[in-house]
Amino acid sequence: MPTLIERDLAEIPSLEADGPIEVDAESFASATGWELKPEGLCRGAACVPVKGTDIVNEGSIDVGAFAERLGQSVVVDADRGIVAIGGDPMSRGHGASLADVRLPSVHGGEVDLADFVGKKTLLIAWASW
């Protein structure tokens, strides 16, 4: 039986080499932690709206469409029956922006990176370890 991998493993009913990879909502939740709710696909406090999209079709989740929505990649090995989702760790329900960062200034005080939004900025970082 084919397997879906993200956070955990879940067996999925079938896997075709061509076309969308659709997984029932229960198997998808088991492998990824994303549960289908009225407000969308949710994991913890994070919810991805899916109403009016091609992500959910009669209780099945289009794995590729969902991963694309999150900026993740999907790798399929149809011969071995494996579908893996992965990619950007920022897509795991946590968000951040450089605009939220304050750093010490070389001249004393702090620099708020939000002041540079929309401007070309060079940030040089160094660590001693």
N, CA, C and O atoms as a MOPAC input file, in Angstrom:
PM7 MOZYME 1SCF
protein

 N      0.85500 1    -1.17800 1     0.00000 1
 C      0.00000 1     0.00000 1     0.00000 1
 C      0.89800 1     1.23700 1     0.00000 1
 O      1.89200 1     1.26800 1     0.72500 1
 N      0.57200 1     2.24900 1    -0.79000 1
 C      1.37600 1     3.48200 1    -0.84000 1
 C      1.41200 1     4.21000 1     0.50400 1
 O      0.52900 1     4.03600 1     1.34400 1
 N      2.45600 1     5.03200 1     0.69100 1
 C      2.67600 1     5.74700 1     1.94900 1
 C      2.86400 1     7.23100 1     1.69700 1
 O      3.55400 1     7.62600 1     0.75700 1
 N      2.24400 1     8.05800 1     2.54000 1
 C      2.42100 1     9.51200 1     2.54000 1
 C      3.28300 1     9.86400 1     3.74100 1
 O      3.01900 1     9.41700 1     4.85700 1
 N      4.32400 1    10.67400 1     3.50600 1
 C      5.24900 1    11.05100 1     4.57700 1
 C      5.31000 1    12.57500 1     4.67800 1
 O      5.48100 1    13.25700 1     3.66700 1
 N      5.17400 1    13.10300 1     5.87500 1
 C      5.47700 1    14.50500 1     6.16700 1
 C      5.96000 1    14.54400 1     7.59500 1
 O      7.16100 1    14.41200 1     7.83100 1
 N      5.08600 1    14.71700 1     8.54500 1
 C      5.45500 1    14.61800 1     9.95600 1
 C      5.55500 1    13.16300 1    10.38300 1
 O      6.41200 1    12.79100 1    11.18400 1
 N      4.67000 1    12.35500 1     9.83600 1
 C      4.56100 1    10.95600 1    10.20300 1
 C      4.25500 1    10.17800 1     8.93000 1
 O      4.29600 1    10.74100 1     7.83600 1
 N      3.95800 1     8.92400 1     9.06000 1
 C      3.62300 1     8.07600 1     7.91900 1
 C      2.14300 1     7.75700 1     7.94100 1
 O      1.55500 1     7.58600 1     9.00900 1
 N      1.53700 1     7.67700 1     6.76300 1
 C      0.15900 1     7.21900 1     6.66500 1
 C      0.00800 1     6.46500 1     5.36600 1
 O      0.50200 1     6.89000 1     4.32200 1
 N     -0.68000 1     5.34400 1     5.44000 1
 C     -0.96200 1     4.60000 1     4.22200 1
 C     -2.08800 1     5.30800 1     3.48400 1
 O     -3.03400 1     5.80500 1     4.09500 1
 N     -1.97000 1     5.34400 1     2.16200 1
 C     -2.98900 1     5.97200 1     1.33200 1
 C     -3.53100 1     4.91900 1     0.37300 1
 O     -2.81600 1     3.98800 1     0.00300 1
 N     -4.78900 1     5.05900 1    -0.02900 1
 C     -5.43400 1     3.99700 1    -0.80300 1
 C     -4.75200 1     3.65900 1    -2.12700 1
 O     -4.62800 1     2.48300 1    -2.46900 1
 N     -4.31300 1     4.65900 1    -2.87000 1
 C     -3.70300 1     4.37700 1    -4.17000 1
 C     -2.76100 1     5.50100 1    -4.54600 1
 O     -2.78900 1     6.58700 1    -3.96700 1
 N     -1.93300 1     5.21500 1    -5.52400 1
 C     -0.97300 1     6.19900 1    -5.99900 1
 C     -0.79100 1     5.99100 1    -7.49000 1
 O     -0.37700 1     4.91900 1    -7.93200 1
 N     -1.10400 1     7.02600 1    -8.26400 1
 C     -0.91300 1     6.96100 1    -9.69800 1
 C      0.25600 1     7.84700 1   -10.06800 1
 O      0.44300 1     8.91600 1    -9.48500 1
 N      1.04200 1     7.40900 1   -11.03200 1
 C      2.22000 1     8.16900 1   -11.45000 1
 C      1.82900 1     9.49900 1   -12.08500 1
 O      2.55800 1    10.48400 1   -11.96700 1
 N      0.68800 1     9.52900 1   -12.75600 1
 C      0.22000 1    10.75500 1   -13.40800 1
 C     -1.01500 1    11.28000 1   -12.69100 1
 O     -1.76900 1    10.52100 1   -12.08300 1
 N     -1.20500 1    12.57200 1   -12.77200 1
 C     -2.39700 1    13.16900 1   -12.19000 1
 C     -2.19900 1    13.56600 1   -10.75300 1
 O     -1.13800 1    13.33000 1   -10.17400 1
 N     -3.22800 1    14.17400 1   -10.16900 1
 C     -3.12500 1    14.63500 1    -8.77700 1
 C     -3.08000 1    13.46900 1    -7.79600 1
 O     -3.60700 1    12.38900 1    -8.06000 1
 N     -2.44300 1    13.71500 1    -6.66900 1
 C     -2.37000 1    12.71800 1    -5.59900 1
 C     -3.42500 1    13.11800 1    -4.58500 1
 O     -3.25800 1    14.08900 1    -3.84700 1
 N     -4.51100 1    12.36300 1    -4.55500 1
 C     -5.60200 1    12.67500 1    -3.63600 1
 C     -5.61000 1    11.66900 1    -2.50500 1
 O     -5.51500 1    10.46100 1    -2.71800 1
 N     -5.72600 1    12.19800 1    -1.28900 1
 C     -5.68700 1    11.38800 1    -0.07100 1
 C     -6.91100 1    11.73900 1     0.75800 1
 O     -7.28600 1    12.90700 1     0.86100 1
 N     -7.53600 1    10.72100 1     1.35300 1
 C     -8.69100 1    11.01800 1     2.19900 1
 C     -8.22900 1    11.87200 1     3.38600 1
 O     -7.08200 1    11.78600 1     3.82500 1
 N     -9.14300 1    12.68800 1     3.88600 1
 C     -8.80400 1    13.66600 1     4.93200 1
 C     -8.22700 1    13.01700 1     6.18400 1
 O     -7.34700 1    13.59100 1     6.82500 1
 N     -8.71100 1    11.82700 1     6.53900 1
 C     -8.21400 1    11.15600 1     7.74600 1
 C     -6.75300 1    10.72100 1     7.57900 1
 O     -5.94100 1    10.92100 1     8.48300 1
 N     -6.41800 1    10.13100 1     6.43300 1
 C     -5.03000 1     9.72500 1     6.17800 1
 C     -4.11300 1    10.93500 1     6.09800 1
 O     -2.98400 1    10.90200 1     6.58900 1
 N     -4.60600 1    12.01300 1     5.47100 1
 C     -3.81700 1    13.24100 1     5.35300 1
 C     -3.51100 1    13.80200 1     6.73800 1
 O     -2.38000 1    14.20000 1     7.01800 1
 N     -4.52300 1    13.83200 1     7.60100 1
 C     -4.32900 1    14.32900 1     8.97400 1
 C     -3.36000 1    13.44000 1     9.73900 1
 O     -2.54000 1    13.93800 1    10.50900 1
 N     -3.44700 1    12.13800 1     9.53600 1
 C     -2.56100 1    11.20800 1    10.22700 1
 C     -1.10000 1    11.43400 1     9.85400 1
 O     -0.22100 1    11.35400 1    10.71200 1
 N     -0.83600 1    11.71500 1     8.57900 1
 C      0.54400 1    11.89600 1     8.11000 1
 C      1.07800 1    13.29100 1     8.36200 1
 O      2.27400 1    13.45700 1     8.60100 1
 N      0.21900 1    14.29900 1     8.31400 1
 C      0.69100 1    15.68400 1     8.33900 1
 C      0.29600 1    16.47800 1     9.57200 1
 O      0.95500 1    17.46100 1     9.91000 1
 N     -0.77000 1    16.06900 1    10.25000 1
 C     -1.27600 1    16.85900 1    11.36600 1
 C     -2.26700 1    17.93000 1    10.92100 1
 O     -2.87100 1    18.59400 1    11.76300 1
 N     -2.44600 1    18.11100 1     9.60300 1
 C     -3.41100 1    19.08600 1     9.07600 1
 C     -4.78400 1    18.42700 1     9.01900 1
 O     -4.99600 1    17.47900 1     8.26200 1
 N     -5.72500 1    18.94000 1     9.83100 1
 C     -7.07300 1    18.38700 1     9.88900 1
 C     -8.03700 1    19.25500 1     9.09600 1
 O     -7.95600 1    20.48300 1     9.12300 1
 N     -8.95000 1    18.59800 1     8.38900 1
 C     -9.96100 1    19.31500 1     7.62500 1
 C    -11.06200 1    19.77000 1     8.56400 1
 O    -11.73100 1    18.95400 1     9.19700 1
 N    -11.24400 1    21.07700 1     8.65000 1
 C    -12.26700 1    21.68400 1     9.49900 1
 C    -13.07600 1    22.66100 1     8.65000 1
 O    -12.68000 1    22.95800 1     7.52200 1
 N    -14.18900 1    23.16300 1     9.15600 1
 C    -14.98900 1    24.11100 1     8.37200 1
 C    -14.20100 1    25.36100 1     7.94200 1
 O    -14.48800 1    25.94100 1     6.89500 1
 N    -13.20400 1    25.77800 1     8.75300 1
 C    -12.43600 1    26.97200 1     8.41600 1
 C    -11.27700 1    26.68700 1     7.46400 1
 O    -10.63600 1    27.61700 1     6.97400 1
 N    -11.00400 1    25.40400 1     7.19700 1
 C     -9.93800 1    25.03900 1     6.27100 1
 C     -9.14600 1    23.85500 1     6.80400 1
 O     -9.62500 1    23.11100 1     7.66000 1
 N     -7.94400 1    23.68900 1     6.30000 1
 C     -7.03800 1    22.66500 1     6.82100 1
 C     -6.23900 1    23.30200 1     7.94600 1
 O     -5.54100 1    24.29300 1     7.73100 1
 N     -6.33800 1    22.73800 1     9.14800 1
 C     -5.75000 1    23.35700 1    10.33000 1
 C     -4.79200 1    22.40500 1    11.03500 1
 O     -5.03200 1    21.20100 1    11.13200 1
 N     -3.69500 1    22.98800 1    11.52700 1
 C     -2.74300 1    22.27800 1    12.39100 1
 C     -2.43400 1    23.23200 1    13.52500 1
 O     -1.80900 1    24.27400 1    13.32400 1
 N     -2.87300 1    22.87000 1    14.71300 1
 C     -2.71800 1    23.78200 1    15.84400 1
 C     -3.53300 1    25.03600 1    15.58800 1
 O     -4.69400 1    24.95700 1    15.18500 1
 N     -2.92700 1    26.19600 1    15.82100 1
 C     -3.60900 1    27.47100 1    15.63200 1
 C     -3.57400 1    27.94200 1    14.18100 1
 O     -4.25600 1    28.90500 1    13.82800 1
 N     -2.79200 1    27.27900 1    13.34300 1
 C     -2.65700 1    27.69400 1    11.93900 1
 C     -3.72200 1    27.01700 1    11.09000 1
 O     -3.91500 1    25.80400 1    11.17300 1
 N     -4.41000 1    27.80100 1    10.27500 1
 C     -5.41200 1    27.26400 1     9.35100 1
 C     -5.15300 1    27.81900 1     7.96000 1
 O     -4.84900 1    29.00000 1     7.79200 1
 N     -5.27800 1    26.94900 1     6.97100 1
 C     -5.13400 1    27.33900 1     5.57600 1
 C     -6.51700 1    27.26800 1     4.95200 1
 O     -7.08000 1    26.17900 1     4.83100 1
 N     -7.08400 1    28.41700 1     4.54700 1
 C     -8.40500 1    28.38300 1     3.90900 1
 C     -8.35100 1    27.57600 1     2.61200 1
 O     -7.43600 1    27.74900 1     1.80700 1
 N     -9.33200 1    26.69700 1     2.41300 1
 C     -9.35300 1    25.87800 1     1.20700 1
 C    -10.66600 1    26.01100 1     0.44200 1
 O    -10.80800 1    25.44900 1    -0.64400 1
 N    -11.62300 1    26.74700 1     0.99800 1
 C    -12.91400 1    26.91500 1     0.32800 1
 C    -12.69800 1    27.64500 1    -0.99800 1
 O    -12.00400 1    28.66000 1    -1.05000 1
 N    -13.29300 1    27.12500 1    -2.05800 1
 C    -13.16900 1    27.75300 1    -3.36200 1
 C    -11.86500 1    27.43500 1    -4.07700 1
 O    -11.54600 1    28.05800 1    -5.09000 1
 N    -11.10100 1    26.46100 1    -3.55800 1
 C     -9.84900 1    26.05100 1    -4.20400 1
 C    -10.01200 1    24.61900 1    -4.70200 1
 O    -11.02700 1    23.97200 1    -4.44400 1
 N     -9.01500 1    24.13900 1    -5.40700 1
 C     -9.04000 1    22.75000 1    -5.85400 1
 C     -8.28400 1    21.82900 1    -4.89300 1
 O     -7.94200 1    20.70300 1    -5.25400 1
 N     -8.02200 1    22.30100 1    -3.67400 1
 C     -7.28700 1    21.50300 1    -2.68900 1
 C     -8.14500 1    20.38400 1    -2.11500 1
 O     -7.66700 1    19.26300 1    -1.94100 1
 N     -9.41700 1    20.68200 1    -1.81900 1
 C    -10.31500 1    19.68200 1    -1.24500 1
 C    -11.40800 1    19.36000 1    -2.25200 1
 O    -12.05400 1    20.25300 1    -2.80200 1
 N    -11.60300 1    18.04800 1    -2.48300 1
 C    -12.62500 1    17.60100 1    -3.41500 1
 C    -13.36900 1    16.43300 1    -2.78900 1
 O    -12.84700 1    15.32000 1    -2.72700 1
 N    -14.58700 1    16.68600 1    -2.32400 1
 C    -15.42700 1    15.64600 1    -1.71300 1
 C    -14.70500 1    14.88900 1    -0.60400 1
 O    -14.75900 1    13.66000 1    -0.55600 1
 N    -14.03900 1    15.60200 1     0.27700 1
 C    -13.37500 1    14.99300 1     1.42600 1
 C    -11.97900 1    14.48300 1     1.16600 1
 O    -11.31900 1    14.00300 1     2.08800 1
 N    -11.50700 1    14.57400 1    -0.07400 1
 C    -10.13900 1    14.17400 1    -0.39000 1
 C     -9.26200 1    15.40700 1    -0.52700 1
 O     -9.72000 1    16.45100 1    -0.99200 1
 N     -8.01700 1    15.29100 1    -0.12700 1
 C     -7.05600 1    16.39300 1    -0.18600 1
 C     -6.11700 1    16.15600 1    -1.35900 1
 O     -5.54400 1    15.07500 1    -1.49600 1
 N     -5.96200 1    17.17000 1    -2.20800 1
 C     -4.97500 1    17.12000 1    -3.28800 1
 C     -3.64200 1    17.51500 1    -2.67100 1
 O     -3.40100 1    18.68800 1    -2.38400 1
 N     -2.77900 1    16.52500 1    -2.47100 1
 C     -1.50500 1    16.72500 1    -1.76800 1
 C     -0.64900 1    17.77600 1    -2.46400 1
 O     -0.08800 1    18.64900 1    -1.80200 1
 N     -0.54100 1    17.70500 1    -3.78300 1
 C      0.27000 1    18.65500 1    -4.53600 1
 C     -0.24300 1    20.07300 1    -4.44000 1
 O      0.54000 1    21.00700 1    -4.26900 1
 N     -1.56400 1    20.24800 1    -4.54900 1
 C     -2.15400 1    21.58700 1    -4.47600 1
 C     -1.96100 1    22.18900 1    -3.08800 1
 O     -1.69000 1    23.38300 1    -2.95900 1
 N     -2.10200 1    21.35700 1    -2.04200 1
 C     -1.91100 1    21.85900 1    -0.68300 1
 C     -0.46200 1    22.24100 1    -0.43900 1
 O     -0.18100 1    23.30500 1     0.11200 1
 N      0.46000 1    21.37500 1    -0.84800 1
 C      1.88600 1    21.67100 1    -0.66500 1
 C      2.27400 1    22.93800 1    -1.41300 1
 O      3.04400 1    23.75100 1    -0.90100 1
 N      1.75100 1    23.11100 1    -2.61400 1
 C      2.04700 1    24.32100 1    -3.38200 1
 C      1.53900 1    25.55700 1    -2.65300 1
 O      2.20800 1    26.58900 1    -2.63400 1
 N      0.36600 1    25.45500 1    -2.05700 1
 C     -0.21600 1    26.57200 1    -1.29800 1
 C      0.69400 1    26.98000 1    -0.14800 1
 O      0.76500 1    28.15600 1     0.20800 1
 N      1.40700 1    25.98400 1     0.44500 1
 C      2.30000 1    26.26200 1     1.56900 1
 C      3.73500 1    26.55000 1     1.13400 1
 O      4.58800 1    26.84900 1     1.97000 1
 N      4.00200 1    26.46300 1    -0.16000 1
 C      5.35300 1    26.69300 1    -0.63800 1
 C      6.27400 1    25.51100 1    -0.37700 1
 O      7.48800 1    25.67900 1    -0.25600 1
 N      5.70000 1    24.31900 1    -0.28900 1
 C      6.47300 1    23.10900 1    -0.04800 1
 C      6.61300 1    22.31100 1    -1.33500 1
 O      5.94800 1    22.59400 1    -2.33200 1
 N      7.47500 1    21.32300 1    -1.30000 1
 C      7.68800 1    20.44000 1    -2.43900 1
 C      7.05900 1    19.09300 1    -2.16900 1
 O      6.90300 1    18.68200 1    -1.02000 1
 N      6.69800 1    18.40700 1    -3.24600 1
 C      6.19100 1    17.04400 1    -3.16200 1
 C      7.07800 1    16.17100 1    -4.03300 1
 O      7.33100 1    16.49500 1    -5.19300 1
 N      7.54600 1    15.07500 1    -3.48000 1
 C      8.35600 1    14.11200 1    -4.22000 1
 C      7.57900 1    12.80400 1    -4.26000 1
 O      7.10000 1    12.32200 1    -3.23400 1
 N      7.45800 1    12.23400 1    -5.45700 1
 C      6.69800 1    11.00100 1    -5.63700 1
 C      7.61200 1     9.92900 1    -6.21300 1
 O      8.29700 1    10.14900 1    -7.21200 1
 N      7.61100 1     8.77500 1    -5.57300 1
 C      8.27500 1     7.59600 1    -6.11400 1
 C      7.17300 1     6.56000 1    -6.29500 1
 O      6.89000 1     5.77300 1    -5.39100 1
 N      6.55100 1     6.56800 1    -7.48300 1
 C      5.42400 1     5.68200 1    -7.74800 1
 C      5.83700 1     4.21300 1    -7.70000 1
 O      5.04300 1     3.36700 1    -7.28800 1
 N      7.06500 1     3.89600 1    -8.11300 1
 C      7.52900 1     2.50500 1    -8.09300 1
 C      7.57800 1     1.94200 1    -6.67600 1
 O      7.26900 1     0.77000 1    -6.46100 1
 N      7.96400 1     2.76600 1    -5.72000 1
 C      8.05300 1     2.31700 1    -4.32400 1
 C      6.80300 1     2.67500 1    -3.52400 1
 O      6.66400 1     2.26800 1    -2.37100 1
 N      5.88900 1     3.44300 1    -4.14000 1
 C      4.65100 1     3.80300 1    -3.45900 1
 C      4.83800 1     4.80800 1    -2.34700 1
 O      4.23100 1     4.68200 1    -1.28300 1
 N      5.68700 1     5.82200 1    -2.58400 1
 C      5.97100 1     6.81600 1    -1.54400 1
 C      5.68900 1     8.22500 1    -2.07200 1
 O      6.06900 1     8.57100 1    -3.19100 1
 N      5.01800 1     9.02400 1    -1.24900 1
 C      4.80900 1    10.43800 1    -1.50600 1
 C      5.35400 1    11.17500 1    -0.29300 1
 O      4.94400 1    10.89700 1     0.83400 1
 N      6.27100 1    12.10900 1    -0.50600 1
 C      6.85900 1    12.86200 1     0.60600 1
 C      6.62100 1    14.34600 1     0.38800 1
 O      6.78000 1    14.86100 1    -0.71900 1
 N      6.23800 1    15.02700 1     1.46500 1
 C      6.04200 1    16.47600 1     1.44300 1
 C      7.12900 1    17.08900 1     2.29600 1
 O      7.41400 1    16.58900 1     3.38400 1
 N      7.73300 1    18.14500 1     1.83400 1
 C      8.75200 1    18.80400 1     2.63000 1
 C      9.10400 1    20.14500 1     2.04500 1
 O      8.57100 1    20.55400 1     1.01300 1
 N      9.99900 1    20.81900 1     2.71100 1
 C     10.43500 1    22.10500 1     2.20500 1
 C     10.55900 1    23.12800 1     3.29200 1
 O     11.03500 1    22.84200 1     4.39100 1
 N     10.13400 1    24.30100 1     2.98400 1
 C     10.27900 1    25.47500 1     3.82400 1
 C      9.79100 1    25.24400 1     5.25500 1
 O      8.59900 1    25.02000 1     5.46600 1
 N     10.68900 1    25.29400 1     6.23800 1
 C     10.26200 1    25.09800 1     7.61700 1
 C      9.34200 1    26.19700 1     8.12400 1
 O      8.64200 1    26.00400 1     9.11800 1
 N      9.33400 1    27.34400 1     7.45900 1
 C      8.44600 1    28.43500 1     7.88600 1
 C      6.99400 1    28.08600 1     7.58700 1
 O      6.09000 1    28.74800 1     8.09800 1
 N      6.74800 1    27.06900 1     6.77400 1
 C      5.39000 1    26.70800 1     6.42700 1
 C      4.75200 1    25.78400 1     7.44800 1
 O      3.64400 1    25.30200 1     7.21300 1
 N      5.38500 1    25.52500 1     8.53700 1
 C      4.84800 1    24.62800 1     9.54500 1
 C      3.95900 1    25.34600 1    10.56000 1
 O      3.88800 1    24.94900 1    11.72300 1
 N      3.29400 1    26.38900 1    10.11800 1
 C      2.35700 1    27.06400 1    10.99400 1
 C      2.96000 1    28.20300 1    11.78300 1
 O      2.26500 1    28.84200 1    12.57300 1
 N      4.22700 1    28.46900 1    11.58900 1
 C      4.87200 1    29.57100 1    12.27600 1
 C      5.32500 1    30.56500 1    11.22900 1
 O      5.86700 1    30.17100 1    10.19600 1
 N      5.11900 1    31.81400 1    11.47100 1
 C      5.54400 1    32.81900 1    10.50900 1
 C      6.48000 1    33.81700 1    11.14000 1
 O      6.44300 1    34.05200 1    12.34800 1
 N      7.29600 1    34.38600 1    10.33300 1
 C      8.20700 1    35.41600 1    10.80800 1
 C      8.54500 1    36.30800 1     9.64100 1
 O      8.38100 1    35.93600 1     8.47900 1
 N      9.01300 1    37.47300 1     9.96500 1
 C      9.40500 1    38.42900 1     8.94500 1
 C     10.59300 1    39.20600 1     9.47300 1
 O     10.69000 1    39.46200 1    10.67300 1
 N     11.49300 1    39.58100 1     8.58300 1
 C     12.61300 1    40.41400 1     9.02100 1
 C     12.11200 1    41.75500 1     9.54700 1
 O     12.78700 1    42.41400 1    10.33800 1
 N     10.92700 1    42.15200 1     9.10300 1
 C     10.37000 1    43.40900 1     9.59400 1
 C     10.08200 1    43.34900 1    11.10000 1
 O      9.91500 1    44.39000 1    11.73600 1
 N     10.02400 1    42.15100 1    11.66800 1
 C      9.76700 1    41.97700 1    13.09900 1
 C     11.04500 1    41.95900 1    13.93100 1
 O     10.98600 1    41.78200 1    15.14800 1
 N     12.19300 1    42.13900 1    13.29600 1
 C     13.48100 1    41.97700 1    13.97100 1
 C     14.08000 1    43.33100 1    14.35400 1
 O     14.07100 1    44.27800 1    13.56700 1
 N     14.59900 1    43.39600 1    15.58200 1
 C     15.35600 1    44.56900 1    16.05000 1
 C     16.74900 1    44.06800 1    16.42100 1
 O     16.89200 1    43.08100 1    17.14300 1
 N     17.76300 1    44.75200 1    15.92300 1
 C     19.14500 1    44.33700 1    16.15700 1
 C     19.94100 1    45.47000 1    16.78400 1
 O     19.60200 1    46.64100 1    16.61100 1
 N     21.01400 1    45.12100 1    17.52200 1
 C     21.86400 1    46.17600 1    18.08300 1
 C     22.59900 1    46.90400 1    16.95500 1
 O     23.04300 1    46.29000 1    15.98500 1
 N     22.71300 1    48.19400 1    17.10300 1
 C     23.41300 1    49.01900 1    16.12000 1
 C     24.88800 1    49.11400 1    16.49100 1
 O     25.23800 1    49.05800 1    17.67000 1
 N     25.75500 1    49.25800 1    15.48700 1
 C     27.17800 1    49.44700 1    15.77300 1
 C     27.42900 1    50.79000 1    16.44400 1
 O     28.48900 1    51.00000 1    17.03400 1
 N     26.47000 1    51.69500 1    16.36200 1
 C     26.59200 1    53.02700 1    16.95900 1
 C     25.85500 1    53.12500 1    18.29100 1
 O     25.68100 1    54.22000 1    18.82500 1
 N     25.42300 1    51.98700 1    18.82800 1
 C     24.64600 1    51.98300 1    20.06600 1
 C     23.15500 1    52.02100 1    19.74600 1
 O     22.76400 1    52.43400 1    18.65400 1
 N     22.34700 1    51.60400 1    20.66500 1
 C     20.91000 1    51.55700 1    20.42300 1
 C     20.52900 1    50.34400 1    19.59400 1
 O     21.26500 1    49.36000 1    19.52400 1
 N     19.35800 1    50.43700 1    18.96400 1
 C     18.87600 1    49.32400 1    18.16100 1
 C     18.43600 1    49.80600 1    16.78900 1
 O     18.11300 1    50.97800 1    16.59800 1
 N     18.42900 1    48.88600 1    15.84600 1
 C     17.94500 1    49.16500 1    14.50000 1
 C     16.70500 1    48.30600 1    14.28700 1
 O     16.74200 1    47.09300 1    14.49800 1
 N     15.62500 1    48.92300 1    13.87700 1
 C     14.39000 1    48.22000 1    13.58900 1
 C     14.36800 1    47.93100 1    12.08900 1
 O     14.29600 1    48.85800 1    11.28300 1
 N     14.43100 1    46.65200 1    11.70700 1
 C     14.48500 1    46.31200 1    10.29100 1
 C     13.20800 1    46.69000 1     9.54700 1
 O     13.21400 1    46.75500 1     8.31800 1
 N     12.12700 1    46.93900 1    10.25500 1
 C     10.90000 1    47.39400 1     9.59800 1
 C     11.12200 1    48.73700 1     8.90400 1
 O     10.40500 1    49.06800 1     7.96000 1
 N     12.10200 1    49.50800 1     9.35600 1
 C     12.39700 1    50.79700 1     8.71600 1
 C     12.95700 1    50.62400 1     7.31700 1
 O     13.00600 1    51.58400 1     6.54800 1
 N     13.38200 1    49.40500 1     6.97200 1
 C     14.01400 1    49.16200 1     5.67900 1
 C     13.13600 1    48.37800 1     4.71400 1
 O     13.58700 1    48.01900 1     3.62600 1
 N     11.88700 1    48.10500 1     5.09200 1
 C     10.98300 1    47.36600 1     4.21100 1
 C     10.82600 1    48.13100 1     2.90200 1
 O     10.56200 1    49.33300 1     2.90200 1
 N     10.98900 1    47.43100 1     1.79900 1
 C     10.86500 1    48.04600 1     0.47700 1
 C     12.15400 1    48.66800 1    -0.03000 1
 O     12.19800 1    49.19000 1    -1.14300 1
 N     13.20400 1    48.61500 1     0.77900 1
 C     14.49000 1    49.18800 1     0.37800 1
 C     15.51400 1    48.06500 1     0.25500 1
 O     15.44500 1    47.07200 1     0.97900 1
 N     16.44900 1    48.22300 1    -0.65300 1
 C     17.54000 1    47.25600 1    -0.74200 1
 C     18.37700 1    47.38600 1     0.52300 1
 O     18.79900 1    48.48200 1     0.89400 1
 N     18.61200 1    46.24700 1     1.18100 1
 C     19.30900 1    46.24800 1     2.45500 1
 C     20.31700 1    45.10400 1     2.47900 1
 O     20.00200 1    43.98700 1     2.06900 1
 N     21.50800 1    45.37500 1     2.95100 1
 C     22.51600 1    44.34600 1     3.12300 1
 C     22.66300 1    44.08700 1     4.60900 1
 O     22.94400 1    45.00200 1     5.38400 1
 N     22.47600 1    42.85900 1     4.99500 1
 C     22.59100 1    42.45300 1     6.39700 1
 C     23.76800 1    41.49800 1     6.49400 1
 O     23.75900 1    40.44400 1     5.85700 1
 N     24.76100 1    41.83900 1     7.26500 1
 C     25.94600 1    40.99900 1     7.43400 1
 C     25.89500 1    40.41400 1     8.84700 1
 O     25.75600 1    41.13700 1     9.83300 1
 N     26.00900 1    39.10700 1     8.91600 1
 C     25.96800 1    38.43300 1    10.21400 1
 C     27.27700 1    37.67300 1    10.40700 1
 O     27.88000 1    37.20000 1     9.44300 1
 N     27.70400 1    37.56100 1    11.65300 1
 C     28.92800 1    36.85900 1    11.96900 1
 C     28.73000 1    36.14700 1    13.29800 1
 O     28.07200 1    36.66700 1    14.19900 1
 N     29.29400 1    34.97500 1    13.41200 1
 C     29.24500 1    34.23700 1    14.66400 1
 C     30.62500 1    33.67600 1    14.95200 1
 O     31.34700 1    33.30100 1    14.02800 1
 N     30.99600 1    33.61300 1    16.20800 1
 C     32.32700 1    33.16500 1    16.58600 1
 C     32.45700 1    31.66100 1    16.69200 1
 O     33.57200 1    31.15200 1    16.80300 1
 N     31.35300 1    30.93400 1    16.66100 1
 C     31.48000 1    29.49800 1    16.83800 1
 C     31.72200 1    28.86900 1    15.54200 1
 O     31.86100 1    27.64800 1    15.46400 1

